[in-house]
Amino acid sequence: MKKLILLALTLLAAATLSACQSAGPVADCFDEAEVKAAAAEVVATINDYDFDRLYDMFRADIREDITADYLEEQLLPYLAAAGAFSRIKGSATAGQQLEDGTDFAVCLVRAKYENQSLSFTVSFDQELQLIGLYVK
């Protein structure tokens, strides 16, 4: 299956990702369990087809560049191909830091569906607001 980027982050977020140091453990300002729970909530929201709620989970500056309809258009092909959601198979977290010292957390969530598995890469700022989402 061709890999597609679900969401192109805003220029600020894209610059943020390109300015990152290599990934390591999540910073002390994050609670790893909370990051994993927030990422699981994002996946559950996607599985509920609640794209308005998913849109609201994004940080305000990211919402300026996307719509709930855009999220739906991007995610529906993945969900249709995957089939019915079965369970979350596991998750792992990592931390990254910008050159200016700003920390953010990334959580990879592996989910099992009827026809295939999907991997969700979910990124959060220090307030656990969604700043990035990638699915493959």
TORFI-888607 format. One record per residue (C-alpha): residue in one letter; x, y, z. Coordinates in Angstrom, 2 decimals, always signed. Example, Ala and Ser with C-alpha at 12.3 -4.5 7.8 and 13.67 -1.06 7.14 Angstrom:
<pts>
> A_+12.30_-4.50_+7.80
> S_+13.67_-1.06_+7.14
</pts>
This chain:
<pts>
> M_+0.00_+0.00_+0.00
> K_+1.31_+3.36_-0.97
> K_+2.37_+5.43_+2.03
> L_+0.62_+8.76_+2.21
> I_+1.08_+11.63_+4.55
> L_-2.16_+12.20_+6.42
> L_-1.52_+15.70_+7.46
> A_+1.00_+18.26_+6.30
> L_+1.79_+20.31_+9.35
> T_+1.79_+24.06_+9.18
> L_+4.99_+25.74_+8.11
> L_+5.78_+26.32_+11.74
> A_+5.30_+22.68_+12.64
> A_+7.22_+21.53_+9.57
> A_+10.08_+23.80_+10.53
> T_+9.80_+22.43_+14.02
> L_+10.21_+18.86_+12.86
> S_+13.14_+19.68_+10.62
> A_+14.92_+21.48_+13.44
> C_+14.60_+18.56_+15.85
> Q_+17.41_+16.70_+17.44
> S_+17.25_+12.92_+17.34
> A_+14.51_+11.24_+19.32
> G_+15.06_+10.08_+22.87
> P_+12.93_+9.49_+25.94
> V_+10.09_+11.90_+26.57
> A_+11.11_+15.02_+28.47
> D_+10.39_+15.38_+32.18
> C_+7.57_+17.81_+31.37
> F_+5.61_+14.86_+29.91
> D_+4.10_+11.89_+31.69
> E_+4.63_+8.91_+29.39
> A_+1.36_+7.28_+30.48
> E_-0.56_+10.50_+29.72
> V_+1.05_+10.75_+26.29
> K_+0.07_+7.15_+25.51
> A_-3.47_+7.75_+26.80
> A_-3.83_+10.92_+24.71
> A_-2.60_+9.09_+21.60
> A_-5.03_+6.23_+22.26
> E_-7.80_+8.81_+22.52
> V_-6.82_+10.22_+19.12
> V_-6.98_+6.72_+17.59
> A_-10.34_+6.05_+19.28
> T_-11.70_+9.33_+17.92
> I_-10.58_+8.35_+14.43
> N_-12.19_+4.91_+14.84
> D_-15.42_+6.62_+15.92
> Y_-15.33_+8.63_+12.66
> D_-15.65_+11.77_+14.81
> F_-13.66_+14.10_+12.59
> D_-15.06_+17.26_+14.18
> R_-13.75_+16.13_+17.57
> L_-10.42_+15.14_+16.00
> Y_-10.17_+18.60_+14.46
> D_-10.79_+20.16_+17.89
> M_-7.93_+18.12_+19.37
> F_-5.39_+19.96_+17.22
> R_-3.62_+23.04_+18.53
> A_-5.17_+26.30_+17.32
> D_-2.37_+27.22_+14.90
> I_-2.65_+23.83_+13.20
> R_-6.45_+24.14_+12.94
> E_-5.96_+27.31_+10.89
> D_-4.58_+25.18_+8.04
> I_-6.95_+22.19_+8.11
> T_-10.64_+21.38_+8.39
> A_-12.60_+18.45_+9.77
> D_-13.61_+17.65_+6.19
> Y_-9.95_+17.50_+5.17
> L_-9.21_+15.07_+8.00
> E_-12.16_+12.92_+6.95
> E_-11.03_+12.89_+3.30
> Q_-7.52_+11.84_+4.33
> L_-8.49_+9.18_+6.87
> L_-11.48_+7.46_+5.25
> P_-9.42_+5.55_+2.66
> Y_-7.25_+4.06_+5.42
> L_-10.24_+3.13_+7.55
> A_-12.14_+1.61_+4.62
> A_-9.18_-0.55_+3.61
> A_-8.42_-1.61_+7.18
> G_-11.94_-2.76_+8.04
> A_-13.42_-2.93_+11.52
> F_-11.21_-1.89_+14.42
> S_-10.09_-4.76_+16.62
> R_-7.61_-3.50_+19.23
> I_-4.52_-1.47_+19.96
> K_-1.55_-3.81_+19.67
> G_+0.92_-1.53_+21.43
> S_+2.42_+1.91_+21.67
> A_+5.80_+3.51_+22.17
> T_+6.80_+7.06_+23.01
> A_+9.77_+9.24_+22.20
> G_+10.69_+12.81_+22.89
> Q_+12.16_+15.39_+20.61
> Q_+13.45_+18.85_+21.20
> L_+13.64_+21.88_+18.98
> E_+16.81_+23.92_+18.67
> D_+15.17_+26.54_+20.89
> G_+14.75_+23.93_+23.64
> T_+11.01_+23.35_+23.22
> D_+10.10_+19.74_+23.92
> F_+7.39_+17.71_+22.24
> A_+6.33_+14.09_+22.50
> V_+5.69_+11.53_+19.78
> C_+3.70_+8.34_+20.26
> L_+3.56_+5.49_+17.77
> V_+0.32_+3.51_+18.16
> R_-0.04_+0.18_+16.39
> A_-3.67_-0.82_+15.84
> K_-5.14_-4.08_+14.56
> Y_-8.10_-3.97_+12.20
> E_-10.12_-6.65_+10.45
> N_-8.10_-6.55_+7.22
> Q_-4.75_-5.06_+8.22
> S_-2.84_-3.16_+10.87
> L_-2.32_+0.59_+10.87
> S_+0.39_+2.63_+12.57
> F_-0.46_+6.09_+13.85
> T_+2.32_+8.54_+14.68
> V_+0.81_+11.18_+16.96
> S_+2.71_+14.27_+18.14
> F_+1.86_+16.49_+21.11
> D_+3.07_+19.78_+22.50
> Q_+3.70_+20.25_+26.22
> E_-0.01_+20.89_+26.86
> L_-0.82_+17.56_+25.13
> Q_-2.45_+19.38_+22.24
> L_-2.22_+17.50_+18.97
> I_+0.39_+18.98_+16.64
> G_+0.97_+16.15_+14.18
> L_-0.67_+13.01_+12.83
> Y_+0.67_+10.48_+10.33
> V_-0.86_+7.15_+9.39
> K_+0.47_+4.25_+7.36
</pts>
